[in-house]
Amino acid sequence: MVSHAIGLFHDPESALHAAGQLKSAGFAQPEIMSPVPIHGVEEVLGPKKSVIKRFTFFGGIFGALGGFALAAGTAVMYLHPTGGRPIITIPPFLIISYEMTILCGILATVLGFLISARLPVFRERIYVPETAVDKFGVTVPCDSDEQFSDAERILEQAGAEEVRRLGDPS
């Protein structure tokens, strides 16, 4: 099990500085916990990439193909030839294809949101009650005691009021 070092800060600027120092020192994934939104997090930790748009895109494509296949399959299965017109005609089938594109795109977007938000939670996530009220926390995973002591030193130099170890080192 990987332990985590968490530093509690009184102001967001110190927390941002500490996260930047940890990232530049080679720590893999520093995270900031905050009771309010902090301006400048993306400049320090980098932008977070969202995969939700891919879920929407592929859901829409699946819906369009599925809607067209449903209409065409039904027309072929239950033949009703009328006046020499083709069995599979594009214009009327586009309506159900459009509706299925919207439906499957929305359902895939909701699924993508749940997956991106890591819901439901299958593993225990780090939570420190103080960061929900008036403190700013910076957490970083540590594989060894040496890595924890390095993280502790960086967090204290950045102005952490308190540094804690969460979890047991492996």
C-alpha positions as CSV (number, residue, x, y, z in Angstrom):
1,M,0.0,0.0,0.0
2,V,1.3,3.4,-0.9
3,S,1.4,6.1,1.8
4,H,0.6,9.7,1.1
5,A,2.2,12.9,2.4
6,I,-0.3,15.7,3.0
7,G,0.6,19.2,3.8
8,L,-2.0,21.6,5.2
9,F,-1.7,25.3,4.3
10,H,-3.5,28.4,5.4
11,D,-3.5,30.2,2.0
12,P,-3.8,29.0,-1.6
13,E,-0.6,30.6,-2.8
14,S,1.5,28.5,-0.5
15,A,-0.3,25.4,-1.6
16,L,0.2,26.2,-5.2
17,H,3.9,26.9,-4.6
18,A,4.3,23.6,-2.7
19,A,2.5,21.6,-5.5
20,G,4.8,23.2,-8.1
21,Q,7.9,22.4,-6.0
22,L,6.8,18.8,-5.6
23,K,6.1,18.4,-9.3
24,S,9.5,20.0,-10.2
25,A,11.2,17.6,-7.7
26,G,10.0,14.6,-9.6
27,F,6.9,13.6,-7.6
28,A,4.4,11.9,-10.0
29,Q,1.0,13.2,-9.0
30,P,0.7,16.0,-6.6
31,E,-3.0,16.9,-5.9
32,I,-4.5,20.0,-4.3
33,M,-7.5,19.8,-2.1
34,S,-9.3,23.1,-1.5
35,P,-12.6,24.4,0.0
36,V,-12.8,27.0,-2.8
37,P,-11.7,27.1,-6.4
38,I,-8.1,28.3,-6.8
39,H,-7.0,30.4,-9.8
40,G,-3.8,29.1,-11.3
41,V,-3.9,25.4,-10.6
42,E,-3.7,24.5,-14.3
43,E,-0.6,26.6,-14.7
44,V,1.1,24.7,-11.9
45,L,-0.1,21.1,-12.3
46,G,-1.0,21.3,-16.0
47,P,-4.4,21.0,-17.6
48,K,-6.5,18.0,-16.9
49,K,-7.6,16.2,-20.0
50,S,-11.2,15.2,-20.3
51,V,-12.3,12.0,-22.1
52,I,-16.0,12.9,-21.9
53,K,-16.1,14.3,-25.4
54,R,-14.8,10.9,-26.8
55,F,-17.7,9.1,-25.0
56,T,-20.1,11.5,-26.6
57,F,-18.6,11.2,-30.1
58,F,-18.6,7.4,-30.0
59,G,-22.0,7.2,-28.4
60,G,-23.4,9.4,-31.2
61,I,-21.8,7.3,-33.9
62,F,-23.1,4.1,-32.3
63,G,-26.6,5.6,-32.1
64,A,-26.6,6.8,-35.7
65,L,-25.5,3.4,-37.0
66,G,-27.8,1.6,-34.6
67,G,-30.8,3.7,-35.6
68,F,-30.2,3.3,-39.3
69,A,-29.7,-0.5,-38.8
70,L,-32.9,-0.7,-36.7
71,A,-35.0,1.0,-39.4
72,A,-33.4,-0.8,-42.3
73,G,-33.6,-4.2,-40.5
74,T,-37.2,-3.7,-39.8
75,A,-38.0,-2.7,-43.4
76,V,-36.2,-5.7,-44.7
77,M,-37.7,-8.1,-42.2
78,Y,-41.3,-6.9,-42.8
79,L,-41.3,-6.2,-46.6
80,H,-44.0,-3.8,-47.7
81,P,-43.2,-2.9,-51.4
82,T,-45.1,0.2,-52.5
83,G,-45.3,1.3,-56.1
84,G,-41.8,0.1,-57.1
85,R,-40.0,2.3,-54.5
86,P,-36.9,0.9,-52.8
87,I,-37.3,-1.0,-49.6
88,I,-34.5,0.9,-47.8
89,T,-34.9,4.6,-48.4
90,I,-32.6,7.1,-46.9
91,P,-34.8,10.2,-46.0
92,P,-37.3,8.5,-43.7
93,F,-34.5,6.5,-42.0
94,L,-32.5,9.6,-41.2
95,I,-35.2,10.7,-38.7
96,I,-34.7,7.6,-36.4
97,S,-31.0,7.8,-37.0
98,Y,-30.9,11.4,-35.8
99,E,-33.0,10.6,-32.7
100,M,-30.9,7.6,-31.8
101,T,-27.7,9.7,-32.3
102,I,-29.0,12.2,-29.7
103,L,-30.2,9.5,-27.3
104,C,-27.0,7.4,-27.4
105,G,-24.8,10.5,-27.3
106,I,-26.5,11.7,-24.2
107,L,-26.4,8.3,-22.5
108,A,-22.7,7.9,-23.4
109,T,-22.0,11.4,-22.0
110,V,-23.5,10.5,-18.7
111,L,-21.6,7.3,-18.6
112,G,-18.4,9.2,-19.4
113,F,-19.0,11.7,-16.7
114,L,-19.5,8.9,-14.1
115,I,-16.3,7.2,-15.2
116,S,-14.3,10.5,-15.2
117,A,-15.6,11.4,-11.8
118,R,-14.6,7.9,-10.6
119,L,-18.1,7.1,-9.5
120,P,-19.0,4.8,-7.8
121,V,-15.9,4.8,-5.7
122,F,-14.3,1.4,-5.5
123,R,-11.2,2.4,-3.5
124,E,-10.8,4.6,-0.6
125,R,-9.9,8.2,-1.6
126,I,-7.9,10.6,0.5
127,Y,-10.1,13.0,2.5
128,V,-9.0,15.4,5.2
129,P,-11.9,17.3,6.9
130,E,-9.9,20.5,7.3
131,T,-9.7,21.0,3.5
132,A,-13.4,21.2,3.3
133,V,-13.6,24.1,5.7
134,D,-10.6,26.5,5.9
135,K,-7.3,24.8,4.9
136,F,-5.7,24.0,1.6
137,G,-4.1,20.5,1.3
138,V,-1.4,19.2,-1.1
139,T,-1.1,15.5,-1.3
140,V,1.5,13.3,-3.0
141,P,1.9,9.5,-3.1
142,C,5.2,8.2,-1.5
143,D,6.5,4.7,-2.1
144,S,9.2,4.8,0.6
145,D,10.3,6.5,3.8
146,E,13.0,8.4,1.9
147,Q,10.4,9.8,-0.5
148,F,8.1,10.7,2.3
149,S,10.9,12.6,4.1
150,D,11.7,14.5,0.8
151,A,8.1,15.4,0.4
152,E,7.9,16.5,4.0
153,R,10.9,18.7,3.7
154,I,9.5,20.4,0.5
155,L,6.1,20.9,2.1
156,E,7.6,22.4,5.2
157,Q,9.8,24.7,3.2
158,A,6.8,25.9,1.3
159,G,5.1,26.9,4.5
160,A,2.9,24.0,5.5
161,E,1.4,24.3,9.0
162,E,1.3,20.6,9.4
163,V,2.5,17.6,7.4
164,R,0.8,14.2,7.9
165,R,1.4,10.7,6.6
166,L,-1.8,8.9,5.5
167,G,-1.6,5.1,5.0
168,D,1.2,2.7,5.7
169,P,4.4,2.5,3.6
170,S,4.9,-0.7,1.8
